[in-house]
Amino acid sequence: MEIASNELFTRDEVYLKEAFYGIEKLWDSNFQRITEVRFVLFSEAPLWQDKMNYFYYPTARLTQFIYKNDFAIPLRREILDKEELLNVMGDIGFVVLDCSPLALAEGFTSITYNSLSSKQYSMLMKRMIQTFLKLKLQTVLEKAYQPPKFLFRYKRVQEALELHIHQLLSSMNYQDSNFECIGQQGGGIDRAKLTSILN
């Protein structure tokens, strides 16, 4: 099956376009908070759905993806709300970067990332990495005045995509890039590991 064919996404086109432009606007607005990029967190893709469920959407509720205390504890400071969390992350140069811009979600698109076979998933994500992520990384790395630390949020995403991203970074003269996963069993963030990374 051709994953990214027009036929497959015909009925999803309106939703995917609206999600893409909404997400890009929010991501760019938050990226402007950052003076120098020091940490890049690779995630799989945004959710969005009908509630604009996206990490950089100011009123979207915080989830296990990132909680306030995931940064408050390592940084030893109080973070009162979502807006302050986004400001703190911007201040320390921490940017979340989706590998794919496609907000595939059950009930909203005809396929989801979980519904794909391993081969189909690899085909789709490799294409997204070579197009979407490449351009995003070029933008991000323009604000990296020394090599940033590259992180993965989830181990399964790291296992599936690390080689592709490493090859992309090597082509951009980041040959010695190392990756760490900050996720832990159960889905939350390993705060001890994040503490050592941030400090």
C-alpha positions in Angstrom: 0.0 0.0 0.0 1.3 3.5 -0.9 1.1 5.2 2.5 1.1 8.9 1.4 -1.0 8.6 -1.7 -3.7 11.1 -2.5 -6.3 8.4 -2.5 -5.6 7.4 1.0 -5.9 10.9 2.4 -8.8 12.2 0.3 -11.4 12.2 3.1 -8.8 13.4 5.7 -7.5 16.3 3.6 -9.4 19.1 5.3 -8.6 18.0 8.8 -4.9 17.4 8.1 -4.5 20.8 6.4 -6.1 22.6 9.2 -4.1 20.7 11.8 -0.9 21.3 9.9 -1.3 25.1 9.6 -2.5 25.4 13.2 0.4 23.4 14.5 3.0 25.2 12.5 1.7 28.6 13.7 1.9 27.5 17.3 5.3 25.9 16.9 6.8 28.9 15.2 5.3 31.3 17.9 6.9 29.2 20.6 10.2 28.9 18.7 10.5 32.7 18.8 10.9 32.4 22.6 14.2 30.7 22.1 17.4 32.7 21.8 19.8 29.8 21.7 18.8 26.1 21.1 20.5 23.8 23.6 18.2 20.8 23.6 16.2 19.2 20.9 13.5 16.7 21.9 12.3 14.5 19.0 8.8 13.3 19.3 6.7 11.2 16.8 3.9 13.5 15.7 1.3 15.9 17.1 -2.2 14.8 18.2 -4.4 17.8 17.5 -7.8 16.1 16.9 -10.9 18.4 17.5 -9.6 20.1 20.6 -6.3 21.4 19.3 -4.5 18.9 21.5 -1.0 20.0 21.0 1.8 20.6 23.5 2.5 24.2 22.3 -1.2 25.2 22.4 -1.3 27.4 25.5 -4.6 26.1 26.9 -4.2 22.4 26.0 -4.0 20.4 29.2 -0.6 19.0 30.2 -0.3 15.3 29.7 2.2 12.6 30.5 4.2 13.8 27.5 5.5 16.7 29.6 4.3 17.8 33.0 5.3 21.0 34.9 7.2 19.0 37.5 9.3 17.3 34.7 11.1 20.7 34.5 10.4 22.2 37.9 12.1 19.4 39.8 15.3 19.2 37.6 15.6 23.0 37.5 14.7 23.4 41.2 12.2 26.1 40.7 8.4 26.5 40.9 6.5 26.4 37.7 2.9 27.6 38.2 1.1 26.9 34.9 1.5 25.9 31.3 2.4 29.4 30.1 5.3 29.5 32.6 6.4 26.1 31.6 6.6 27.1 27.9 8.6 30.3 29.0 11.0 28.3 31.1 11.6 25.8 28.3 12.2 28.7 25.9 14.6 30.3 28.3 16.8 27.2 28.6 16.7 26.6 24.8 14.6 23.4 24.9 12.6 22.7 21.7 10.1 19.9 21.0 10.4 18.7 17.4 7.9 16.3 15.8 9.4 14.0 13.2 6.2 14.0 11.2 3.7 16.8 10.8 0.8 14.5 10.1 -1.7 14.6 13.0 -3.0 11.1 12.4 -5.6 10.2 15.0 -8.2 7.5 15.4 -11.6 8.8 14.5 -10.1 11.7 12.5 -8.0 10.0 9.8 -8.3 6.8 7.9 -5.0 5.5 9.3 -3.1 6.1 12.5 0.6 5.5 13.3 -0.3 2.4 15.4 -2.4 0.9 12.5 0.6 0.8 10.2 2.8 -2.2 9.8 6.5 -1.8 10.7 7.4 -1.5 7.0 4.7 1.1 6.3 5.6 3.1 9.3 9.3 3.1 8.3 8.4 4.2 4.8 6.2 7.0 6.0 8.6 8.3 8.6 11.6 8.2 6.4 9.8 10.3 3.9 8.8 12.8 6.6 12.3 13.0 8.0 13.8 13.7 4.6 11.3 16.4 3.8 9.6 18.0 6.8 12.1 17.3 9.5 15.1 18.3 7.4 13.7 21.8 6.9 12.7 22.1 10.6 16.1 21.0 11.8 17.8 23.5 9.5 15.7 26.3 11.1 16.3 24.9 14.6 20.1 24.6 14.2 20.4 28.2 13.0 20.0 29.0 16.7 22.4 26.4 17.9 25.7 28.1 18.5 27.2 24.9 19.8 26.0 21.3 19.1 22.8 20.8 21.1 21.8 17.7 23.0 19.5 15.5 21.0 16.8 13.6 22.9 14.0 11.2 22.2 10.8 11.3 24.2 9.9 7.6 23.7 12.2 4.6 23.4 10.1 3.0 20.6 10.4 6.2 18.5 14.2 6.2 19.1 14.5 2.6 18.1 12.5 3.2 14.9 14.0 6.5 13.8 17.4 7.1 15.4 19.3 5.8 12.4 17.4 7.9 9.9 17.8 11.0 12.0 21.5 10.3 12.6 22.0 10.1 8.8 20.2 13.4 8.4 22.3 15.1 11.0 25.5 13.7 9.5 24.5 15.2 6.2 24.2 18.6 8.0 27.7 18.3 9.5 26.6 16.9 12.9 28.4 13.6 12.5 29.1 12.9 16.2 25.5 13.4 17.3 24.5 11.2 20.3 21.0 10.6 21.4 19.4 9.9 24.8 15.9 8.8 25.6 14.2 10.6 28.5 11.2 8.3 28.6 10.8 5.6 31.2 8.7 2.5 31.6 5.1 3.5 32.2 5.3 6.4 29.8 6.5 9.3 32.0 9.7 11.2 31.8 12.7 10.0 33.7 13.3 13.1 35.8 16.7 11.9 37.2 18.0 11.5 33.6 16.5 14.8 32.5 18.1 16.4 35.6 21.6 15.2 34.6 21.0 16.4 31.0 19.8 19.8 31.9 22.5 20.4 34.5 
